[in-house]
Amino acid sequence: MAALLTLDACLSQALSGTTAVVPDRLDPARATGHALASDLTLPHDLPVRSQALRTGIAVASLDTVGASPQLPLPIPAVMRVQAGCDLPPGMDAVLALDDVDLSGPVPQVIRPIGPGEGMRRAGHDGRAEQPLAQAGDRLGALTALLAAEAGLETVPVRRPRVRIALDDLGHAGFAARWTLALGGLPSDDAPHMVLRTDRDALPRLALTGAETAWLSCHDGVLILDLPPRFDAMIVGLLALGRPALAALTGSTARPLMRPLTRKVASAPGMADLVLLAAHGDGWRPGAPGLITLAALTQAQAFAILPPDSEGLPAGAPLAGTPVISLAHEMP
């Protein structure tokens, strides 16, 4: 039997010429969930001008000093504002309607108010050029809302097209949702990557539990062959599919370093994928190379032990790559 290729060697030869896909410019709502092609910053202060936080009367706070029901103070004019409206120039507070007596010929204030009360100053939510997200980050719903609030009509995102060609319909549905959750776009139209079921069943990869998984590149399209069993398919998606999608989106995984709550044993010669569940401040590891339904539903991260590893003792720090919730398939 031919020697199995290491995971690093397989990734290196498949991704050697791969570059991130050309970005699309989409409105923030449609761009949500996809990887940003460049840093996203506020184009201006947010809000641009001071705004009312409540419906009331805009005033200059100095005009209200000393006001009381027994000693009301007249104000030059009644400037009604609604929550979210810009304040008129020179106004730095918003009185509640009940704090102004409008029964007489001259409006009178019956309560003093401090500067900034009932309003939000310009730049309170963010300053011009303040970073919202970095290139390669997936655009979250909150960041997309801030981008829309700041008036950004479009943002540049990378959406690699992924053709799902798995034989099992359940596996195909999972893979499609997993692809979406990592910023890809399931599509048969000129795909950048194809996920297909491996039918040869020939061991090629030195990765425990997914020896028949394989990543290659043909005519500029990444081809990911996945084993038919669900557990081996998931190992292939995490170990090969995630780095491939990261290369196409231009994103970089940000591992979380935590100590192991118990030791991990690993036999040299094969890479082992270990599922990690958060336990206090540490990682509770699953059995290396063994993927179970129970472990999948609890995992927050995974790590891959290299072929020369014999394991790690309890308390050893381990970098875990966050997984998209395998129980729900969506972030």
PEKA-V666246 format. One record per backbone hydrogen bond with DSSP energy under -0.5 kcal/mol. NH is the residue of the N-H (numbers start at 1). CO is the residue of the C=O. Records with the same first field share a line. If there is no record, write none. Layout:
NH: CO / CO
This chain:
5: 204
10: 6
11: 7
12: 8
13: 9
14: 10
15: 11
16: 12
18: 15
21: 248
24: 157
26: 24 / 155
31: 27
32: 28 / 29
33: 139
34: 31
35: 158
36: 137
37: 156
38: 156
40: 133
41: 39
42: 130
46: 126
51: 120
52: 85
53: 118
54: 118
56: 81
57: 95
58: 56 / 79
59: 93
61: 59
63: 60
64: 61
65: 62
67: 64
68: 71
73: 109
75: 107
79: 77
80: 78
81: 56
84: 52
85: 82
87: 50
91: 88
92: 59
93: 59
94: 117
95: 57
99: 96
100: 97
101: 108
102: 100
108: 101
109: 73
110: 99
111: 99
112: 67
116: 92
117: 114
119: 116
120: 51
123: 47
124: 121
125: 46
126: 46
129: 42
130: 127
132: 40
133: 40
136: 36
137: 134
139: 34
140: 138
144: 140
145: 141
146: 142
147: 143
148: 144
149: 145
150: 146
151: 148
152: 147
153: 151
155: 26
157: 24 / 155
158: 35
159: 157
162: 185
163: 193
164: 162
165: 163 / 195
172: 168
173: 169
174: 170
175: 171
176: 172
177: 173
178: 174
179: 175
180: 176
181: 177
182: 178 / 179
183: 180
184: 179
185: 160
187: 162
190: 188
192: 161
193: 161
194: 222
195: 163
196: 194 / 224
197: 165
198: 226
203: 201
204: 211
205: 211
206: 5
207: 205
208: 271
210: 207
213: 210
214: 225
216: 223
218: 221
221: 218
222: 192
223: 216
224: 194 / 222
225: 214 / 223
226: 196 / 224
233: 229
234: 230
235: 231
236: 232
237: 233
238: 234
239: 235
240: 236
241: 236
242: 237
244: 240
245: 241
246: 242
247: 243
248: 244
249: 245
250: 246
251: 246
255: 253
256: 320
257: 255
258: 256 / 318
259: 281
260: 316
261: 283
264: 312
266: 310
269: 307
270: 267
271: 206
272: 305
274: 303
276: 301
277: 284
279: 282
282: 279
283: 259
284: 277
285: 283
286: 275
289: 273
290: 287
291: 289
292: 290
296: 292
297: 293
298: 294 / 295
299: 295
300: 276
301: 276
302: 321
303: 274
305: 272 / 303
309: 306
312: 264
315: 260
316: 313
318: 258
320: 256 / 318
321: 302 / 319
322: 320
323: 300
329: 325
